């Protein structure tokens, strides 16, 4: 059966809360795609709308089916997952979760700069993958706990802060900077609230305002910004 036979029709409008989350799969290993499809389609709130075996077909498939989330292998033939992710993110309708067996810093940093909403190792437990799909579809972002520290260390090793980001950083209030700094340390909203002696709702408000001022979509991009702007540096206490 080819991809066209397996793909659902592209939706005519926005997904309502009652609609299942539309998921697409892109991996060059058929067994991996089959396992992911089996896992996802056993969930009443998830449906698989398309598959692709390389980066070129992945971009075309996503444009045809317009899924809410695409699970994208980082290493594929013809066009790798990073290049495909950049095109998909640029289209602005589908969230990208990168899946890989390779947790090297170079790929991780490149994926985050490409604007992906999540990064998971293929050895992550099924419940974590399902939570990732649901969370990203709702507008959240995530990093596999196994690679969160690598994210922090990768960006912390940047040779110097990007001076172009200084103006953006200056637009934040002291409290907004505090919250972004805590996000960069890998803390959840609840942990940030406890650490800064704030209510969790207040933390969410500060973070939302900071993301808007910085023109960032999510927490993952906030981590990138924190290190590239020099707000957080290697060796600073968290």
N, C-alpha and C positions, 0 to 999 in steps of 0.2 A: 504494500500500500504506500503511495507516495504522499508527500506533505499536503498536496492540495486535497486529497481524499480525507485527510485527518483534520484539516483545519476548519474551525468554525467561522461563521460569517462575522465580519467586523461589525461592531455595534453601531447603531445610528446616533447614539447620544451618550451622555455620561452614565456611568454605572450607579444604580441606586443601591442603598444598603441591603436591599433584599436580593439583589442579583449576586450570583457567584463571582468570585474573583477570577478573572481570566488570566491564565498563565501560559507562557510559551517556553519551549525548551530548545536550547542550542548546544549540542555537544557532538563531537565527531565519533563518539562511541555509542553504537546502537543499544548496547546493553545498559549503559548509564541512562539513556533517554527512556528506555522501557521501564527501568526501576523507578525513575522519577515520576513517570506517568502513572504507574501503578499506585505509588504512594499518594500522589496528589488527587487522583480521581476517586480514591476511597474517602475523600473529605467532602461532605455535602456542600460546603461553601466555596469549593475550588473546582475549576474546570480547565482542562488543557485544550488550547485552541490551535496549537501549531507546533511543529518540530522542524529543526534544521540541523544539518551535519557539518556545516562550515560557516565562516563569518559572512561571506557574500550572501548565501541563502538566508542566514539569520536576519540580516538587515531587511531583505526583501520580504521575508515571512512576517516580520514584525510590522512592516508598513501595510501589508495586506490585512492582517488580523487585528491589529491595534490592541494587544493584550494590556492588562493593567501592569503586569510584572513579567519580565523575561529572565529566566535562569540561564546564564551565559558562561560557557566554558572559556577560560582565559587563553587556552592554546588550541587553535583549530586551523585546518588547512585553508588555503586561498586567501583568507583574511583573518588575522587573529582576533581574539575576543576583545582586546583593548581597542583596536581600530573600529570594530563593529559597535562597541559600547559608545564610542564618541559619536558615531552617526545616529544611533538610537536615541541617546540623550539629547542630541541637538534637535531631533524632531519634536521633543517635548511632550510626548503623550504616554510613554511607557517607562516605568522604573526598571532599573537594571540591578540584578544581584549577580555578582561574579562568583563562579564556582571553580575551584582549582585544587589540585593535589600539591601544587607548588606554592609555598608560603614565603618566597623570597621577597626581600624588601623592594627591589626594583619594580616587580610587577604590582605589588601592593600599592606603592606610591603612585605609579602610573594609572592604576585603576581609579584611585580616589581623585586624582586630578582630572580624569575623564568625566567625573560627575556621577559615578555609580552610587546607588543608594545602599548597597550592602556588599559584603565580601565574606564568603563562607568557604571553609575547606570541605572537600568532598567526604571527609571522614566525620563530619559533624553528625550528631544523632538526628534521626528523622524528625523528632519533635522540635528540634531547633530550626531545621529547615522550614517546617510548616509555620512556625512562629515568625520566621523571617519573612516569608511570603505575605502573611497577613499583616505584619507590622509595616512593611514597606508599602503595601497597597493602601494602607491608611495614612501614609505620608510620613511615617517614621523612617529612621535609618538605623543600620546596625553594622557591627563588626563582630566576627567570630571572636569570642573571648580568647581563643588561642593565638590570635594575631593582633589583638588590641595593643599589647605592649610593643609589638614590632612597628605598628603605626606610629606610636609616640616616639620611639627611638629613631625611626627613619626620618621623620620631619625634624626632630630635634637636632639631628646631625647636619642640617643645612648650614653652609658656611657662614651666612649672614642673613639678617632680616631683609625682606624685599622692601625697599624704600617706597615703592608705589603704594604699599598698603598702609603707610603711616597716617595718611589723611583719613582713611576709613577707620583705623583704630582710634584716632582722636575723636571721632564722632560718638563713641560709646561713653556712657556714664561710668563712674567708678564701679557701680554695682553690676552693670552689664558686663564690664571687663572681668569682674570677679567670677561671674557665672560662666562666661566663655572659657576662662582659665580652668575652672573646675571640670567643664565638659572635656577639655583637652587632657585632663588627668584621668579620664575614663570613668568618671563618677556618674551615677544615675541621678535623676531629678530628686529622688528621695534622699540620696546621699549628700547631694549638694545642699539641700534644705537643712539637713542636720549639721553640716559643716559650717554653713554661713548663718545659722540660726534664723532661717526664713521659713515661711510656709511653702509647701510644695507648689501650690498655685502661683505664689509670687515668683518662684523660680521659673516656672513655665512662662510667666509674663515677661520677665527680664530676658529670657532666652529668645522668645518670640520677637521682642523689640530689637535685640541685637542682630538676629538673623536678617530681619527686614532692613536695618541700617546697612548691613554689610552685603546685602543682595545675595545671601546664601540660602540654600534650600533646606539644609538639615544639619544634624549634629556632626555627621561625618565631615562635611565641608567646614564646619566650625573648628574641628581639630586641625585640619590643614591650615586654615587661616591663622589659628593661634600660634603655630610654629613658624609659618612663613612670614608672619608680621613681626615676630620677635616678642609677642606678648608672653610666650612661655619659652624657656630655654633649657637645654640639657643640664641636669644637675640641680635645678631648682627644686626645693621641697614641694611635695604635692599635698 
